[in-house]
Amino acid sequence: MEYKVDTYRAKYELEEDNIEEFYKYYSYKVPEKGEDYFLVESYSHLLEEKETKKIRLDGDCYYVLVSKWNFREYFCRFK
């Protein structure tokens, strides 16, 4: 994930083909933030609707809770 001031894009590596896919920049805003989290509002092209995600900070990483089982999907900075 690459975030800029008001846009972000995602980069995924597809294991079966070893192809990298970039998505265009999407706009977002942060309506609320706390000490260890922030809310991100963006438009989901997959769901075709506006979505709000709670991003939780954990050191040099952040995560979102995924699915009804609250599985943690981590995104960590690499150098």
N, CA, C and O atoms as a Tinker XYZ file with bonds, in Angstrom:
   316  protein
     1  N      0.853000   -1.163000    0.000000    73     2
     2  CA     0.000000    0.000000    0.000000    64     1     3
     3  C      0.898000    1.224000    0.000000    63     2     4     5
     4  O      1.903000    1.277000    0.708000    81     3
     5  N      0.527000    2.184000   -0.788000    73     3     6
     6  CA     1.265000    3.436000   -0.830000    64     5     7
     7  C      0.278000    4.574000   -0.618000    63     6     8     9
     8  O     -0.645000    4.764000   -1.409000    81     7
     9  N      0.481000    5.324000    0.452000    73     7    10
    10  CA    -0.404000    6.431000    0.770000    64     9    11
    11  C      0.273000    7.747000    0.480000    63    10    12    13
    12  O      1.453000    7.927000    0.783000    81    11
    13  N     -0.472000    8.675000   -0.111000    73    11    14
    14  CA    -0.033000   10.050000   -0.297000    64    13    15
    15  C     -0.994000   10.899000    0.514000    63    14    16    17
    16  O     -1.797000   10.357000    1.273000    81    15
    17  N     -0.934000   12.209000    0.375000    73    15    18
    18  CA    -1.742000   13.108000    1.219000    64    17    19
    19  C     -3.226000   12.761000    1.186000    63    18    20    21
    20  O     -3.850000   12.665000    2.243000    81    19
    21  N     -3.810000   12.571000    0.000000    73    19    22
    22  CA    -5.243000   12.276000   -0.057000    64    21    23
    23  C     -5.586000   11.158000   -1.042000    63    22    24    25
    24  O     -6.747000   10.988000   -1.413000    81    23
    25  N     -4.573000   10.398000   -1.464000    73    23    26
    26  CA    -4.817000    9.263000   -2.352000    64    25    27
    27  C     -3.968000    8.070000   -1.913000    63    26    28    29
    28  O     -2.967000    8.230000   -1.214000    81    27
    29  N     -4.379000    6.888000   -2.328000    73    27    30
    30  CA    -3.595000    5.688000   -2.043000    64    29    31
    31  C     -3.683000    4.743000   -3.230000    63    30    32    33
    32  O     -4.578000    4.866000   -4.067000    81    31
    33  N     -2.759000    3.807000   -3.299000    73    31    34
    34  CA    -2.834000    2.734000   -4.288000    64    33    35
    35  C     -2.320000    1.460000   -3.646000    63    34    36    37
    36  O     -1.597000    1.494000   -2.650000    81    35
    37  N     -2.704000    0.337000   -4.231000    73    35    38
    38  CA    -2.297000   -0.964000   -3.703000    64    37    39
    39  C     -1.489000   -1.702000   -4.758000    63    38    40    41
    40  O     -1.752000   -1.580000   -5.955000    81    39
    41  N     -0.524000   -2.453000   -4.314000    73    39    42
    42  CA     0.293000   -3.282000   -5.200000    64    41    43
    43  C      0.186000   -4.711000   -4.684000    63    42    44    45
    44  O      0.450000   -4.978000   -3.512000    81    43
    45  N     -0.200000   -5.618000   -5.558000    73    43    46
    46  CA    -0.345000   -7.016000   -5.172000    64    45    47
    47  C      0.520000   -7.877000   -6.083000    63    46    48    49
    48  O      0.577000   -7.647000   -7.291000    81    47
    49  N      1.174000   -8.840000   -5.521000    73    47    50
    50  CA     1.929000   -9.787000   -6.317000    64    49    51
    51  C      1.108000  -11.060000   -6.404000    63    50    52    53
    52  O      0.794000  -11.675000   -5.384000    81    51
    53  N      0.763000  -11.456000   -7.615000    73    51    54
    54  CA    -0.050000  -12.645000   -7.821000    64    53    55
    55  C      0.863000  -13.861000   -7.866000    63    54    56    57
    56  O      1.692000  -13.987000   -8.767000    81    55
    57  N      0.714000  -14.742000   -6.911000    73    55    58
    58  CA     1.624000  -15.873000   -6.768000    64    57    59
    59  C      1.612000  -16.816000   -7.969000    63    58    60    61
    60  O      2.666000  -17.281000   -8.403000    81    59
    61  N      0.429000  -17.100000   -8.506000    73    59    62
    62  CA     0.361000  -18.105000   -9.565000    64    61    63
    63  C      1.068000  -17.675000  -10.850000    63    62    64    65
    64  O      1.591000  -18.521000  -11.574000    81    63
    65  N      1.092000  -16.377000  -11.142000    73    63    66
    66  CA     1.748000  -15.898000  -12.360000    64    65    67
    67  C      3.028000  -15.122000  -12.063000    63    66    68    69
    68  O      3.832000  -14.846000  -12.953000    81    67
    69  N      3.193000  -14.780000  -10.787000    73    67    70
    70  CA     4.294000  -13.907000  -10.388000    64    69    71
    71  C      4.215000  -12.566000  -11.121000    63    70    72    73
    72  O      5.233000  -11.997000  -11.516000    81    71
    73  N      2.997000  -12.079000  -11.293000    73    71    74
    74  CA     2.750000  -10.804000  -11.966000    64    73    75
    75  C      2.416000   -9.764000  -10.902000    63    74    76    77
    76  O      1.652000  -10.036000   -9.976000    81    75
    77  N      2.989000   -8.578000  -11.040000    73    75    78
    78  CA     2.648000   -7.489000  -10.122000    64    77    79
    79  C      1.540000   -6.666000  -10.757000    63    78    80    81
    80  O      1.593000   -6.344000  -11.944000    81    79
    81  N      0.553000   -6.333000   -9.969000    73    79    82
    82  CA    -0.572000   -5.561000  -10.469000    64    81    83
    83  C     -0.685000   -4.287000   -9.643000    63    82    84    85
    84  O     -0.742000   -4.346000   -8.415000    81    83
    85  N     -0.719000   -3.142000  -10.307000    73    83    86
    86  CA    -0.900000   -1.863000   -9.630000    64    85    87
    87  C     -2.309000   -1.370000   -9.885000    63    86    88    89
    88  O     -2.819000   -1.473000  -11.001000    81    87
    89  N     -2.931000   -0.840000   -8.863000    73    87    90
    90  CA    -4.221000   -0.203000   -9.018000    64    89    91
    91  C     -4.006000    1.294000   -9.037000    63    90    92    93
    92  O     -3.102000    1.810000   -8.379000    81    91
    93  N     -4.838000    1.991000   -9.794000    73    91    94
    94  CA    -4.704000    3.445000   -9.865000    64    93    95
    95  C     -4.931000    4.047000   -8.491000    63    94    96    97
    96  O     -5.406000    3.377000   -7.575000    81    95
    97  N     -4.591000    5.301000   -8.362000    73    95    98
    98  CA    -4.783000    5.988000   -7.094000    64    97    99
    99  C     -6.269000    6.198000   -6.810000    63    98   100   101
   100  O     -7.038000    6.567000   -7.698000    81    99
   101  N     -6.659000    5.956000   -5.561000    73    99   102
   102  CA    -8.026000    6.179000   -5.112000    64   101   103
   103  C     -7.999000    7.230000   -4.012000    63   102   104   105
   104  O     -7.053000    7.295000   -3.226000    81   103
   105  N     -9.039000    8.048000   -3.960000    73   103   106
   106  CA    -9.084000    9.084000   -2.928000    64   105   107
   107  C     -9.589000    8.503000   -1.613000    63   106   108   109
   108  O    -10.330000    7.520000   -1.593000    81   107
   109  N     -9.182000    9.118000   -0.540000    73   107   110
   110  CA    -9.624000    8.715000    0.785000    64   109   111
   111  C     -9.565000    9.919000    1.706000    63   110   112   113
   112  O     -8.959000   10.937000    1.374000    81   111
   113  N    -10.197000    9.797000    2.862000    73   111   114
   114  CA   -10.061000   10.820000    3.897000    64   113   115
   115  C    -10.058000   10.142000    5.252000    63   114   116   117
   116  O    -10.525000    9.013000    5.399000    81   115
   117  N     -9.531000   10.837000    6.229000    73   115   118
   118  CA    -9.422000   10.323000    7.596000    64   117   119
   119  C    -10.315000   11.190000    8.485000    63   118   120   121
   120  O     -9.885000   12.255000    8.927000    81   119
   121  N    -11.555000   10.755000    8.756000    73   119   122
   122  CA   -12.477000   11.555000    9.547000    64   121   123
   123  C    -12.217000   11.503000   11.056000    63   122   124   125
   124  O    -12.702000   12.358000   11.797000    81   123
   125  N    -11.452000   10.503000   11.512000    73   123   126
   126  CA   -11.215000   10.356000   12.956000    64   125   127
   127  C     -9.903000    9.630000   13.184000    63   126   128   129
   128  O     -9.559000    8.701000   12.453000    81   127
   129  N     -9.176000   10.058000   14.201000    73   127   130
   130  CA    -7.970000    9.318000   14.584000    64   129   131
   131  C     -7.791000    9.372000   16.082000    63   130   132   133
   132  O     -8.181000   10.335000   16.743000    81   131
   133  N     -7.194000    8.319000   16.603000    73   131   134
   134  CA    -6.918000    8.211000   18.024000    64   133   135
   135  C     -5.446000    7.913000   18.229000    63   134   136   137
   136  O     -4.646000    8.036000   17.301000    81   135
   137  N     -5.096000    7.528000   19.425000    73   135   138
   138  CA    -3.697000    7.268000   19.759000    64   137   139
   139  C     -3.119000    6.080000   18.984000    63   138   140   141
   140  O     -1.960000    6.127000   18.571000    81   139
   141  N     -3.897000    5.029000   18.782000    73   139   142
   142  CA    -3.379000    3.832000   18.109000    64   141   143
   143  C     -4.257000    3.358000   16.945000    63   142   144   145
   144  O     -4.187000    2.192000   16.555000    81   143
   145  N     -5.079000    4.249000   16.389000    73   143   146
   146  CA    -5.928000    3.883000   15.263000    64   145   147
   147  C     -6.308000    5.133000   14.471000    63   146   148   149
   148  O     -6.113000    6.259000   14.927000    81   147
   149  N     -6.848000    4.910000   13.293000    73   147   150
   150  CA    -7.522000    5.966000   12.554000    64   149   151
   151  C     -8.551000    5.335000   11.627000    63   150   152   153
   152  O     -8.404000    4.187000   11.207000    81   151
   153  N     -9.591000    6.094000   11.314000    73   151   154
   154  CA   -10.626000    5.646000   10.392000    64   153   155
   155  C    -10.304000    6.168000    9.006000    63   154   156   157
   156  O     -9.885000    7.315000    8.848000    81   155
   157  N    -10.501000    5.321000    7.998000    73   155   158
   158  CA   -10.267000    5.710000    6.610000    64   157   159
   159  C    -11.560000    5.492000    5.836000    63   158   160   161
   160  O    -12.107000    4.390000    5.822000    81   159
   161  N    -12.048000    6.559000    5.188000    73   159   162
   162  CA   -13.217000    6.460000    4.317000    64   161   163
   163  C    -12.730000    6.473000    2.884000    63   162   164   165
   164  O    -11.967000    7.355000    2.490000    81   163
   165  N    -13.171000    5.492000    2.094000    73   163   166
   166  CA   -12.805000    5.445000    0.680000    64   165   167
   167  C    -13.928000    4.767000   -0.087000    63   166   168   169
   168  O    -14.895000    4.283000    0.501000    81   167
   169  N    -13.789000    4.737000   -1.401000    73   167   170
   170  CA   -14.781000    4.069000   -2.236000    64   169   171
   171  C    -14.250000    2.696000   -2.609000    63   170   172   173
   172  O    -13.152000    2.590000   -3.156000    81   171
   173  N    -15.004000    1.650000   -2.327000    73   171   174
   174  CA   -14.619000    0.280000   -2.668000    64   173   175
   175  C    -15.134000   -0.046000   -4.055000    63   174   176   177
   176  O    -16.345000   -0.118000   -4.266000    81   175
   177  N    -14.224000   -0.246000   -5.010000    73   175   178
   178  CA   -14.633000   -0.629000   -6.356000    64   177   179
   179  C    -15.092000   -2.083000   -6.397000    63   178   180   181
   180  O    -15.890000   -2.464000   -7.253000    81   179
   181  N    -14.592000   -2.881000   -5.479000    73   179   182
   182  CA   -15.015000   -4.277000   -5.391000    64   181   183
   183  C    -16.481000   -4.363000   -4.959000    63   182   184   185
   184  O    -17.272000   -5.089000   -5.562000    81   183
   185  N    -16.835000   -3.617000   -3.909000    73   183   186
   186  CA   -18.203000   -3.633000   -3.393000    64   185   187
   187  C    -19.097000   -2.582000   -4.047000    63   186   188   189
   188  O    -20.314000   -2.597000   -3.866000    81   187
   189  N    -18.489000   -1.671000   -4.809000    73   187   190
   190  CA   -19.178000   -0.545000   -5.440000    64   189   191
   191  C    -19.945000    0.287000   -4.420000    63   190   192   193
   192  O    -21.113000    0.621000   -4.616000    81   191
   193  N    -19.264000    0.610000   -3.333000    73   191   194
   194  CA   -19.858000    1.454000   -2.309000    64   193   195
   195  C    -18.765000    2.099000   -1.469000    63   194   196   197
   196  O    -17.607000    1.682000   -1.490000    81   195
   197  N    -19.159000    3.110000   -0.742000    73   195   198
   198  CA   -18.222000    3.765000    0.164000    64   197   199
   199  C    -17.998000    2.851000    1.359000    63   198   200   201
   200  O    -18.939000    2.244000    1.871000    81   199
   201  N    -16.755000    2.754000    1.799000    73   199   202
   202  CA   -16.477000    1.924000    2.960000    64   201   203
   203  C    -15.622000    2.692000    3.956000    63   202   204   205
   204  O    -14.860000    3.585000    3.587000    81   203
   205  N    -15.762000    2.330000    5.212000    73   203   206
   206  CA   -14.958000    2.906000    6.279000    64   205   207
   207  C    -14.241000    1.760000    6.977000    63   206   208   209
   208  O    -14.862000    0.786000    7.401000    81   207
   209  N    -12.922000    1.892000    7.089000    73   207   210
   210  CA   -12.125000    0.874000    7.765000    64   209   211
   211  C    -11.430000    1.490000    8.959000    63   210   212   213
   212  O    -10.978000    2.634000    8.908000    81   211
   213  N    -11.346000    0.728000   10.032000    73   211   214
   214  CA   -10.587000    1.154000   11.199000    64   213   215
   215  C     -9.201000    0.544000   11.073000    63   214   216   217
   216  O     -9.044000   -0.676000   11.115000    81   215
   217  N     -8.209000    1.389000   10.920000    73   215   218
   218  CA    -6.817000    0.977000   10.774000    64   217   219
   219  C     -6.169000    1.063000   12.149000    63   218   220   221
   220  O     -6.192000    2.115000   12.787000    81   219
   221  N     -5.595000   -0.036000   12.600000    73   219   222
   222  CA    -4.968000   -0.069000   13.925000    64   221   223
   223  C     -3.453000   -0.128000   13.765000    63   222   224   225
   224  O     -2.930000   -0.901000   12.962000    81   223
   225  N     -2.765000    0.690000   14.533000    73   223   226
   226  CA    -1.307000    0.779000   14.447000    64   225   227
   227  C     -0.653000   -0.216000   15.390000    63   226   228   229
   228  O     -1.138000   -0.454000   16.496000    81   227
   229  N      0.461000   -0.796000   14.937000    73   227   230
   230  CA     1.199000   -1.783000   15.725000    64   229   231
   231  C      2.674000   -1.678000   15.333000    63   230   232   233
   232  O      3.128000   -2.380000   14.430000    81   231
   233  N      3.414000   -0.811000   16.006000    73   231   234
   234  CA     4.823000   -0.594000   15.691000    64   233   235
   235  C      4.988000   -0.016000   14.301000    63   234   236   237
   236  O      4.363000    0.992000   13.972000    81   235
   237  N      5.830000   -0.644000   13.473000    73   235   238
   238  CA     6.045000   -0.212000   12.091000    64   237   239
   239  C      5.007000   -0.817000   11.149000    63   238   240   241
   240  O      5.169000   -0.762000    9.930000    81   239
   241  N      3.957000   -1.386000   11.700000    73   239   242
   242  CA     2.917000   -2.031000   10.906000    64   241   243
   243  C      1.560000   -1.420000   11.229000    63   242   244   245
   244  O      1.406000   -0.684000   12.203000    81   243
   245  N      0.594000   -1.738000   10.400000    73   243   246
   246  CA    -0.797000   -1.468000   10.738000    64   245   247
   247  C     -1.600000   -2.675000   10.295000    63   246   248   249
   248  O     -1.149000   -3.464000    9.464000    81   247
   249  N     -2.789000   -2.813000   10.853000    73   247   250
   250  CA    -3.640000   -3.932000   10.459000    64   249   251
   251  C     -5.093000   -3.521000   10.436000    63   250   252   253
   252  O     -5.492000   -2.535000   11.056000    81   251
   253  N     -5.882000   -4.301000    9.705000    73   251   254
   254  CA    -7.332000   -4.148000    9.677000    64   253   255
   255  C     -7.927000   -5.492000   10.066000    63   254   256   257
   256  O     -7.342000   -6.541000    9.794000    81   255
   257  N     -9.076000   -5.458000   10.695000    73   255   258
   258  CA    -9.777000   -6.694000   11.042000    64   257   259
   259  C    -10.611000   -7.109000    9.842000    63   258   260   261
   260  O    -11.385000   -6.315000    9.307000    81   259
   261  N    -10.447000   -8.366000    9.420000    73   259   262
   262  CA   -11.086000   -8.875000    8.218000    64   261   263
   263  C    -12.053000   -9.991000    8.594000    63   262   264   265
   264  O    -11.729000  -10.844000    9.420000    81   263
   265  N    -13.213000   -9.989000    8.003000    73   263   266
   266  CA   -14.248000  -11.015000    8.139000    64   265   267
   267  C    -14.896000  -11.011000    9.519000    63   266   268   269
   268  O    -14.495000  -10.276000   10.422000    81   267
   269  N    -15.890000  -11.842000    9.643000    73   267   270
   270  CA   -16.635000  -11.918000   10.906000    64   269   271
   271  C    -15.802000  -12.511000   12.038000    63   270   272   273
   272  O    -16.171000  -12.383000   13.206000    81   271
   273  N    -14.674000  -13.165000   11.707000    73   271   274
   274  CA   -13.813000  -13.747000   12.744000    64   273   275
   275  C    -12.734000  -12.784000   13.195000    63   274   276   277
   276  O    -11.891000  -13.142000   14.017000    81   275
   277  N    -12.745000  -11.576000   12.673000    73   275   278
   278  CA   -11.771000  -10.541000   13.033000    64   277   279
   279  C    -10.323000  -10.986000   12.824000    63   278   280   281
   280  O     -9.459000  -10.742000   13.666000    81   279
   281  N    -10.075000  -11.638000   11.697000    73   279   282
   282  CA    -8.727000  -12.001000   11.294000    64   281   283
   283  C     -7.938000  -10.715000   11.051000    63   282   284   285
   284  O     -8.459000   -9.789000   10.429000    81   283
   285  N     -6.704000  -10.638000   11.525000    73   283   286
   286  CA    -5.873000   -9.444000   11.352000    64   285   287
   287  C     -5.057000   -9.531000   10.061000    63   286   288   289
   288  O     -4.264000  -10.454000    9.880000    81   287
   289  N     -5.258000   -8.573000    9.177000    73   287   290
   290  CA    -4.465000   -8.490000    7.957000    64   289   291
   291  C     -3.444000   -7.378000    8.169000    63   290   292   293
   292  O     -3.806000   -6.205000    8.265000    81   291
   293  N     -2.160000   -7.750000    8.242000    73   291   294
   294  CA    -1.080000   -6.809000    8.542000    64   293   295
   295  C     -0.432000   -6.255000    7.287000    63   294   296   297
   296  O     -0.316000   -6.941000    6.271000    81   295
   297  N     -0.015000   -5.007000    7.376000    73   295   298
   298  CA     0.772000   -4.327000    6.358000    64   297   299
   299  C      1.952000   -3.701000    7.077000    63   298   300   301
   300  O      1.768000   -2.846000    7.944000    81   299
   301  N      3.166000   -4.116000    6.727000    73   299   302
   302  CA     4.366000   -3.626000    7.424000    64   301   303
   303  C      5.286000   -2.894000    6.461000    63   302   304   305
   304  O      5.415000   -3.258000    5.292000    81   303
   305  N      5.916000   -1.861000    6.980000    73   303   306
   306  CA     6.877000   -1.088000    6.198000    64   305   307
   307  C      8.106000   -1.937000    5.955000    63   306   308   309
   308  O      8.586000   -2.625000    6.857000    81   307
   309  N      8.610000   -1.888000    4.748000    73   307   310
   310  CA     9.858000   -2.585000    4.480000    64   309   311
   311  C     10.889000   -1.569000    4.000000    63   310   312   313
   312  O     10.556000   -0.544000    3.406000    81   311
   313  N     12.133000   -1.883000    4.274000    73   311   314
   314  CA    13.209000   -0.937000    3.969000    64   313   315
   315  C     14.080000   -1.447000    2.870000    63   314   316
   316  O     15.039000   -0.780000    2.482000    81   315
